Amino acid sequence: MPSAVWGMLFAIMKISMKYRNRASLRQAILFLSLAGIFLLASGALSQQQAPPLLVMISVDGMRPDYITEADAHGAKVPNLRRFLNEGTYAEGVVGTLPTVTYPAHTTLVTGVWPAKHGIFANTTFDPLQQNFQGWYWYTEDIRVPTLWDVAARAGRGTASIQWPVTVGAHMNWNIPEFWRAGTPDDAKLLRAVSTPGLLEEAKPDLGEYTGGIDTSGKADESRGRFTQWILEKKHPGLLTLHLTSLDHIEHETGPFSPESIAILEGIDTTIGKIRETAERVAPGRAYIAVVSDHGFVRTDYQLNLFPAFREANLITTDGKGKITDWKAMPWVTGGSAAIVLKDPSDAAIASQVRELLAKLANNPANGIDRTLEAEDLLKRGGYPPASFFVSLKAGWRTGATLEGPVLSKTLKLGGTHGALPDLPELRAAFFLVGPGVPAGKSLGIIDMRDVAPTLAHEIGLSLPSADGKILLP
């Protein structure tokens, strides 16, 4: 009961002791009772008019069949399976080109393909290796509005934990995904780019935040606790969270390995706790979306284009193996490589690269699925700077060393992603529960661009810049 109503009742008790005249007593009690009823009604109306809460949780690398076929994989994920019965879900989400983390996560919050939002890969194109393996960390590189932007314009609080491309984002509470050296000093760097004072404020309750490049299961547990804390203490209207441990273990051991299943079961527990917290702090108005950026394929072979390009004199190195100049350079992303020309208008170099790629593709042993040229690449929303794109078959990954063979067998079991989104194994996931969301409804196969406008619509917002469609009434 609201404290104001308790105050009213206390006042009635005092008045009953003070007044001797029964008529005056009845009038005072009637007045205060009506006031109490008014306060209760006002509180209920205020609760009803409170804006919805959206929590979007990304489980990096989670294929939808981890959940839709959990029994077949021996996965004990009761919290995620609740989404199948209690909410709406996709059988698969056709993702970005390439199917990697940073472009996909930006599409998930903008509803447009990478060619439009500006985040073309995980790492920036760095042919002379001067950027110390820099990633697309910075929000200023996003060229279109995001869910956080439209929520903020509607006056709703925004928060994010470990979401890609959020360094410098205009949010109320932000702990971005960011690292540089992989040393303890990265913690200082993260404090510097997070919302001032946020990590220090949470530390007495939660201890040190585990962020940066840490992709362990314990790191995801830490991020889950910080998510619950922000929901309870700050009450944002929109919160995004990126969990990374499943992707990491899949790269190491492959999809559906015992190690991957164990990590996913831990993530399931974390998601269950977050959902409970969200529905407690926003009763009757909490939407929980669980998404992923891409699926995964097991890898057995590697195709390394760099030695072939160097042998063709498209890459020049010094005596120490350092790149000193280039005419055409692979930009690799797991199961694919964009090919960037130093001078895109150089027809002779373009012809040389085309012939080299055709020669490699004509040998089935090299594992090339297909090669796209710039026009087709742009139609599919990827890599405006590239002149060619090489996508590998399932079971293959790209190499990134200047030395060694072009073709090799991988030394240990592992997995990757990054090839064209046409591969069913690379489809991402989408699950949603919340007030008014149809229960047990399958959306079939959807386009990743549909996620952002659909979620915006569910919480009463609009994202007119999105190219995707709204999937729910």
ABEGO torsion letter per residue (X at the ends): XBAAAAAAAAAAAAAAAABABAAAAAAAAAAAAAAAAAAAAAAAAAAAABBBBBBBBBBBGBBAAAAAAAAAAGBBBAAAAAAAAABBBBABBBBBOBBBAAAAAAAAAAGBBAAAAGBABABBBBAAGAAGGBBBABAAABABBBAAAAAAAAGBBBBBBGBBGABGBBBABBBBBBBAAGBAAAAAAAAAABBBGAAAAAAAAAEBBBBEABABAAAAAAAAAAAAAAAAAAGBABBBBBBAAAAAAAAAAEBGBAAAAAAAAAAAAAAAAAAAAAAAABBGABBBBBBBABBBBBBABBBBAAAAAAAAGABBBBAAGBBABBABBBBBBGABBBBBBABAABAAAAAAAAAAAAAAAABAAAGBABBBBAAAAAAAGBGAABABBBBBBBGBBBBABABEBABBBBABBBBBBGBBAABAAABBBBBBBEBGBBBGBBAEBBBAAAAAAAAAAAAGBBBAABABBBABX
